[in-house]
Amino acid sequence: MFARFTVILMALAATLLLGPAAPTSTEALAQSQAQPLPEPSGRVILDVSGKIARTNAPGKARFDLKGLESLGIAKVSTSTPWTEGKPEFEGVRLRDLLRAVGADGATVTPVALNDYKLDIPRDDFEKYPVILAYRMNGEELKVREKGPLWIVYPRDEFPELDNRLIRSRWVWQVKEIVIK
């Protein structure tokens, strides 16, 4: 009985001195996903819909540039068949975007401005640091430069990504992502 009392007393003292334990990353993710996404204040450049848990509009999550930047900024320098040299792309990691909206599907379908769409396995974004780029060489992507958003694979860093199938997944002029 005395030993149990001592353990409880020590735990109470530690809590008083150190404060309550910080939430684990799983708890922090669950807490952040329980809160609604902030509404965009600027021009909306991306809608995410389908099997998602967090929204800020009926049935979808809408993002302006600031909202995408708030999810973390990632950079990828890689050559592409469509650009010269090795440009530096800046955007949000797709795995971070999917977590932010509470995506619960195995397939990600980006939809381009011309309504081109393609099913991409979610595993691509979990296995590789694929980004949804909004800048190239420090400049915001414009529609004529494959913007406003372009899916970019780090093919120079991962040679197995330099093939015809993966090149077909570099969807540009992305306006929407549907989670299936």
PAZAPA-4460 file (N, C-alpha, C; in steps of 0.05 Angstrom, whole numbers, plus 32768, in hexadecimal, padded with zeros to 4 digits):
% residues 180
    n_x    n_y    n_z   ca_x   ca_y   ca_z    c_x    c_y    c_z   seq   type   mol
   8011   7FE8   8000   8000   8000   8000   8012   8019   8000     1      M     A
   8027   8019   8011   8039   8030   8012   8047   8035   7FF8     2      F     A
   804F   801F   7FEA   805D   8022   7FD0   804A   802F   7FBB     3      A     A
   8031   8027   7FBB   801E   8032   7FA8   8019   804F   7FAE     4      R     A
   8017   8057   7FC7   8013   8073   7FCF   802C   8083   7FC6     5      F     A
   8044   8078   7FC9   805C   8086   7FC1   805D   808B   7FA3     6      T     A
   8055   8078   7F93   8054   807B   7F75   8040   8091   7F6E     7      V     A
   8029   8090   7F7A   8014   80A5   7F74   801E   80C0   7F7C     8      I     A
   802B   80C2   7F93   8035   80DB   7F9C   804B   80E6   7F8A     9      L     A
   805D   80D4   7F80   8072   80DC   7F6E   8067   80E6   7F53    10      M     A
   8052   80D8   7F49   8045   80E0   7F30   8038   80FB   7F33    11      A     A
   802B   8100   7F49   801F   811A   7F4E   8034   8130   7F50    12      L     A
   804A   812A   7F5D   805F   813E   7F5F   806B   8144   7F44    13      A     A
   806F   8130   7F33   807A   8134   7F18   8067   8145   7F08    14      A     A
   804D   8140   7F0A   803A   814F   7EFB   803A   816C   7F04    15      T     A
   803B   8171   7F1E   803C   818C   7F28   8055   819B   7F20    16      L     A
   806C   818D   7F20   8085   819A   7F18   8088   819D   7EFA    17      L     A
   8081   8189   7EEB   8086   8189   7ECE   806E   8190   7EBD    18      L     A
   8057   8190   7EC9   803E   8194   7EBA   8035   817A   7EAE    19      G     A
   801D   817A   7EA3   8013   8161   7E97   8023   8158   7E80    20      P     A
   8023   813E   7E7B   8033   8133   7E65   8029   813E   7E4B    21      A     A
   803C   8144   7E39   8035   814D   7E1E   8027   8137   7E0F    22      A     A
   8014   813E   7DFE   8006   8129   7DEF   8019   811B   7DDB    23      P     A
   8014   8102   7DD7   8025   80F4   7DC3   801E   80FF   7DA7    24      T     A
   802E   80F8   7D93   8029   8102   7D78   800E   80F8   7D6F    25      S     A
   8006   80E0   7D77   7FEC   80D5   7D6F   7FD6   80E5   7D7C    26      T     A
   7FD9   80EC   7D96   7FC5   80FD   7DA3   7FC4   8118   7D97    27      E     A
   7FDB   8124   7D91   7FDC   813F   7D85   7FCE   813F   7D6A    28      A     A
   7FD3   812A   7D5A   7FC6   8128   7D40   7FA8   8126   7D43    29      L     A
   7FA0   8115   7D56   7F83   8112   7D5B   7F76   812C   7D64    30      A     A
   7F84   813B   7D76   7F7A   8154   7D7F   7F78   8168   7D68    31      Q     A
   7F8D   816A   7D57   7F8C   817D   7D41   7F77   8175   7D2D    32      S     A
   7F72   815B   7D29   7F5E   8153   7D15   7F42   8157   7D20    33      Q     A
   7F3F   8159   7D3A   7F25   815E   7D46   7F1C   817B   7D42    34      A     A
   7F2F   818C   7D3C   7F28   81A8   7D38   7F23   81AD   7D1B    35      Q     A
   7F10   81BF   7D14   7F0B   81C5   7CF8   7F22   81D3   7CEB    36      P     A
   7F25   81CF   7CD1   7F3A   81DD   7CC2   7F33   81FA   7CC0    37      L     A
   7F47   820B   7CC1   7F41   8228   7CBE   7F36   822D   7CA1    38      P     A
   7F24   8240   7C9F   7F1A   8248   7C85   7F2F   8259   7C77    39      E     A
   7F31   8256   7C5C   7F44   8266   7C4D   7F3C   8283   7C4D    40      P     A
   7F50   8295   7C4F   7F4A   82B1   7C4E   7F51   82BD   7C32    41      S     A
   7F61   82AE   7C23   7F68   82B7   7C08   7F5B   82A7   7BF3    42      G     A
   7F65   82A9   7BDA   7F5A   829B   7BC3   7F5E   827D   7BC7    43      R     A
   7F49   826D   7BC5   7F4A   8250   7BC9   7F58   8244   7BB0    44      V     A
   7F6D   8234   7BB5   7F7B   8227   7B9F   7F79   8209   7BA0    45      I     A
   7F6D   81FE   7BB6   7F6A   81E1   7BB7   7F52   81D9   7BC8    46      L     A
   7F43   81C6   7BBD   7F2D   81B9   7BCC   7F35   819C   7BD0    47      D     A
   7F31   8192   7BE8   7F35   8175   7BEE   7F1A   816A   7BF7    48      V     A
   7F12   8154   7BEA   7EF8   8149   7BF1   7EFA   812A   7BF1    49      S     A
   7EE3   811D   7BF6   7EE3   8100   7BF7   7EE4   80F6   7C13    50      G     A
   7EF4   80E2   7C18   7EF5   80D5   7C32   7F08   80E5   7C44    51      K     A
   7EFE   80FC   7C4E   7F0E   810C   7C61   7EFD   8112   7C7A    52      I     A
   7F0B   8116   7C90   7EFE   811A   7CAA   7EFC   8138   7CB2    53      A     A
   7F0F   8148   7CA7   7F0F   8164   7CAF   7F09   8176   7C96    54      R     A
   7EF6   8188   7C9A   7EED   8199   7C85   7EEC   81B6   7C8F    55      T     A
   7EE9   81C9   7C7D   7EE4   81E5   7C84   7ECE   81F0   7C71    56      N     A
   7EC2   81DF   7C61   7EAC   81E6   7C50   7E9B   81CC   7C4D    57      A     A
   7E83   81CE   7C44   7E72   81B6   7C43   7E7F   81A0   7C31    58      P     A
   7E87   8189   7C3E   7E92   8172   7C30   7EAE   8175   7C25    59      G     A
   7EBC   818A   7C2C   7ED7   818E   7C21   7EE8   819F   7C33    60      K     A
   7F02   819D   7C2E   7F16   81AE   7C3B   7F20   81C1   7C25    61      A     A
   7F1F   81DB   7C2A   7F28   81EF   7C16   7F41   81FC   7C21    62      R     A
   7F54   8201   7C0E   7F6E   820D   7C16   7F75   8224   7C03    63      F     A
   7F7F   8239   7C10   7F8D   824E   7C01   7FAA   8249   7C04    64      D     A
   7FBB   8259   7BF9   7FD8   8255   7BFB   7FE1   8255   7C18    65      L     A
   7FD8   8268   7C27   7FDF   826A   7C43   7FD8   8250   7C53    66      K     A
   7FC0   8245   7C4D   7FB8   822D   7C5A   7FCA   8215   7C53    67      G     A
   7FD2   8213   7C3A   7FE5   81FE   7C33   8000   8202   7C40    68      L     A
   8009   821A   7C41   8023   8220   7C4E   8022   8219   7C6B    69      E     A
   800B   821D   7C78   8009   8217   7C95   800C   81FA   7C9B    70      S     A
   800A   81E9   7C87   800E   81CC   7C8C   802B   81C3   7C8B    71      L     A
   803D   81D6   7C86   8059   81D0   7C84   8063   81D4   7C68    72      G     A
   807A   81E0   7C66   8086   81E5   7C4B   809D   81D2   7C46    73      I     A
   809B   81C3   7C30   80B0   81B0   7C28   80BB   81B9   7C0E    74      A     A
   80D5   81B2   7C0A   80E3   81B9   7BF1   80EE   81A0   7BE4    75      K     A
   80EC   819F   7BCA   80F7   8189   7BBA   8105   8195   7BA2    76      V     A
   811F   818E   7B9F   812E   8196   7B87   8130   817D   7B76    77      S     A
   8125   817E   7B5E   8126   8167   7B4D   8122   816F   7B30    78      T     A
   812E   815F   7B1E   812A   8163   7B02   810F   8158   7AFA    79      S     A
   8104   8162   7AE4   80EA   8158   7ADA   80ED   8157   7ABB    80      T     A
   80DC   8148   7AAE   80DB   8148   7A91   80D0   8162   7A85    81      P     A
   80C3   8173   7A96   80B5   818B   7A8D   80C3   81A5   7A93    82      W     A
   80DA   81A4   7AA2   80E8   81BC   7AA9   8106   81B8   7AA2    83      T     A
   8114   81CF   7AA2   8131   81CE   7A9D   813F   81CD   7AB8    84      E     A
   8156   81BF   7AB8   8166   81BF   7AD0   8159   81AF   7AE7    85      G     A
   815E   81B9   7AFF   8154   81AB   7B17   8147   81C0   7B28    86      K     A
   812E   81C8   7B22   8121   81DD   7B31   811B   81D5   7B4E    87      P     A
   8118   81E9   7B5F   8110   81E4   7B7B   80F3   81E9   7B7E    88      E     A
   80E4   81D5   7B85   80C7   81D6   7B8A   80C2   81DA   7BA7    89      F     A
   80AD   81E9   7BAD   80A5   81EE   7BC9   8087   81E8   7BCB    90      E     A
   8080   81DA   7BE0   8063   81D4   7BE4   805F   81C5   7BFE    91      G     A
   8048   81B8   7BFF   8041   81A8   7C17   8044   818B   7C10    92      V     A
   804F   817C   7C23   8051   815F   7C1F   8034   8154   7C1D    93      R     A
   802F   8144   7C0A   8014   8139   7C07   800C   8129   7C1F    94      L     A
   801E   811A   7C2B   8017   810A   7C43   800D   811D   7C59    95      R     A
   8019   8135   7C5C   8011   8148   7C70   7FF5   8153   7C6A    96      D     A
   7FF0   8159   7C51   7FD6   8163   7C49   7FC1   814E   7C4F    97      L     A
   7FC6   8135   7C48   7FB3   811F   7C4D   7FAD   811C   7C6B    98      L     A
   7FC2   811E   7C7B   7FBE   811C   7C98   7FAE   8133   7CA2    99      R     A
   7FB3   814B   7C98   7FA5   8163   7CA1   7F87   8162   7C9D   100      A     A
   7F7F   8155   7C87   7F62   8153   7C81   7F56   8139   7C8C   101      V     A
   7F67   8129   7C99   7F5D   810F   7CA4   7F54   80FC   7C8D   102      G     A
   7F64   80FB   7C78   7F5E   80EA   7C61   7F5D   80CC   7C6A   103      A     A
   7F49   80BE   7C60   7F45   80A2   7C66   7F3F   8093   7C4D   104      D     A
   7F52   8092   7C3B   7F4E   8083   7C22   7F69   807A   7C18   105      G     A
   7F69   8067   7C06   7F82   805C   7BFB   7F89   8068   7BE0   106      A     A
   7F77   8078   7BD5   7F7B   8084   7BBB   7F77   80A2   7BBC   107      T     A
   7F8A   80B1   7BAF   7F89   80CE   7BAE   7F85   80D5   7B90   108      V     A
   7F70   80E4   7B8B   7F6B   80EC   7B6F   7F6D   810A   7B6C   109      T     A
   7F84   8113   7B61   7F86   8130   7B5B   7F75   8136   7B42   110      P     A
   7F69   814E   7B42   7F59   8157   7B2B   7F66   8172   7B22   111      V     A
   7F6C   8173   7B08   7F79   818B   7AFD   7F64   819F   7AF3   112      A     A
   7F6D   81B7   7AED   7F5C   81CC   7AE3   7F4C   81C4   7ACA   113      L     A
   7F58   81B2   7AB9   7F4A   81A9   7AA1   7F3B   818F   7AA6   114      N     A
   7F37   8189   7AC0   7F28   8171   7ACA   7F36   8157   7AC5   115      D     A
   7F4F   8158   7ABD   7F5F   813F   7ABB   7F61   8134   7AD8   116      Y     A
   7F5F   811A   7ADB   7F61   810E   7AF5   7F6F   80F3   7AF3   117      K     A
   7F7B   80EB   7B08   7F8A   80D2   7B09   7F8B   80C7   7B25   118      L     A
   7F86   80AD   7B29   7F87   80A1   7B43   7FA4   809B   7B4A   119      D     A
   7FAD   80A4   7B62   7FC8   809F   7B6B   7FC6   8090   7B86   120      I     A
   7FD5   807A   7B89   7FD4   806C   7BA3   7FDF   807F   7BBA   121      P     A
   7FD1   807F   7BCF   7FD9   8090   7BE6   7FF5   8087   7BF0   122      R     A
   7FFC   806E   7BEC   8016   8064   7BF4   802D   8074   7BE9   123      D     A
   802A   807F   7BD1   803F   8090   7BC5   8047   80A7   7BD8   124      D     A
   8032   80B2   7BE5   8037   80CA   7BF6   8041   80C2   7C12   125      F     A
   803C   80AA   7C1A   8046   80A0   7C33   8063   8097   7C30   126      E     A
   806A   808B   7C19   8084   8080   7C15   8099   8095   7C0D   127      K     A
   8090   80A9   7BFD   80A3   80BD   7BF2   8099   80D9   7BFB   128      Y     A
   80AC   80EC   7BFD   80A5   8108   7C04   809B   8118   7BEC   129      P     A
   8085   810E   7BE1   8078   811B   7BCA   806B   8135   7BD3   130      V     A
   806E   814A   7BC4   8062   8164   7BCC   804D   816D   7BB8   131      I     A
   803B   817D   7BC2   8028   818C   7BB2   8034   81A8   7BB0   132      L     A
   8043   81AD   7B9A   8053   81C6   7B97   8041   81DE   7B90   133      A     A
   8047   81F4   7B9C   803B   820E   7B95   8050   8223   7B8D   134      Y     A
   8069   821C   7B8F   807F   822D   7B86   8094   821D   7B78   135      R     A
   80A0   822A   7B64   80B8   821F   7B57   80CD   8235   7B55   136      M     A
   80E4   822F   7B5F   80FA   8242   7B60   80F2   825C   7B6D   137      N     A
   80E2   825A   7B83   80DA   8271   7B93   80C2   8281   7B88   138      G     A
   80B8   827A   7B70   80A1   8288   7B64   8088   8276   7B66   139      E     A
   8072   8283   7B6D   8058   8275   7B6D   8053   826A   7B51   140      E     A
   804A   8251   7B50   8043   8244   7B36   802A   8251   7B2A   141      L     A
   802C   8259   7B12   8015   8264   7B03   800A   824E   7AF1   142      K     A
   7FF2   8252   7AE8   7FE5   823D   7AD8   7FF6   8236   7AC0   143      V     A
   8002   8249   7AB3   8013   8242   7A9B   802D   8233   7AA3   144      R     A
   8033   8233   7ABD   804B   8225   7AC7   8043   820C   7AD7   145      E     A
   802C   8201   7AD1   8022   81E9   7ADD   8016   81ED   7AF9   146      K     A
   8010   8206   7AFF   8004   820D   7B19   7FE6   820E   7B17   147      G     A
   7FD9   8214   7B2C   7FE4   821F   7B45   7FF2   820A   7B56   148      P     A
   7FEB   81F0   7B52   7FF6   81DA   7B62   7FFF   81C4   7B4F   149      L     A
   8016   81B8   7B56   8022   81A3   7B46   802C   818D   7B58   150      W     A
   8024   8174   7B53   802F   815D   7B63   804B   8157   7B59   151      I     A
   805E   8158   7B6B   807B   8155   7B64   8086   813E   7B75   152      V     A
   8092   812A   7B66   809F   8114   7B73   80BD   8119   7B73   153      Y     A
   80CB   8112   7B89   80E8   8116   7B8B   80F8   8101   7B7C   154      P     A
   80F5   8102   7B61   8100   80EC   7B51   811F   80EB   7B51   155      R     A
   812C   8102   7B55   814A   8101   7B55   8154   80F4   7B6F   156      D     A
   8145   80F7   7B84   814C   80EB   7B9E   8146   80CD   7B9F   157      E     A
   8131   80C5   7B91   8128   80A9   7B90   8126   80A0   7B73   158      F     A
   813C   8095   7B68   813D   808E   7B4C   8126   807B   7B43   159      P     A
   811A   806C   7B55   8104   805A   7B4E   80EB   806A   7B46   160      E     A
   80EB   8084   7B4B   80D4   8095   7B44   80D7   80A0   7B27   161      L     A
   80ED   809B   7B1A   80F1   80A5   7AFF   80E8   808F   7AEB   162      D     A
   80CD   808D   7AE8   80C2   807A   7AD4   80A8   8085   7ACA   163      N     A
   809E   8079   7AB5   8086   8083   7AA7   806D   8084   7AB9   164      R     A
   8069   806F   7AC9   8052   806F   7ADB   8052   8086   7AEE   165      L     A
   8069   808B   7AFB   806B   80A1   7B0F   8069   80BC   7B00   166      I     A
   8075   80BE   7AE9   8072   80D8   7ADA   8055   80DE   7AD4   167      R     A
   8044   80CA   7AD0   8028   80CF   7ACB   801A   80DA   7AE4   168      S     A
   8026   80D7   7AFB   801A   80E0   7B14   8022   80FD   7B1C   169      R     A
   8033   8109   7B0C   803B   8125   7B10   8024   8137   7B05   170      W     A
   800E   8137   7B13   7FF7   8147   7B09   7FFC   8164   7B0F   171      V     A
   7FF8   8175   7AFB   7FFB   8192   7AFE   7FE0   81A0   7AFC   172      W     A
   7FE0   81B9   7B02   7FC8   81CA   7B02   7FB2   81BE   7B14   173      Q     A
   7FBB   81B2   7B2B   7FA9   81A5   7B3D   7F97   81BA   7B4A   174      V     A
   7F7C   81B4   7B4A   7F69   81C6   7B57   7F5A   81B7   7B6E   175      K     A
   7F5A   819D   7B6C   7F4B   818D   7B80   7F58   8172   7B84   176      E     A
   7F54   8167   7B9C   7F5D   814C   7BA2   7F46   813D   7BAF   177      I     A
   7F40   8126   7BA4   7F2A   8115   7BAE   7F36   80FC   7BBB   178      V     A
   7F2F   80F7   7BD4   7F39   80DF   7BE2   7F24   80C9   7BE0   179      I     A
   7F2D   80B2   7BD6   7F1B   809B   7BD2   7F25   8084   7BE3   180      K     A
***
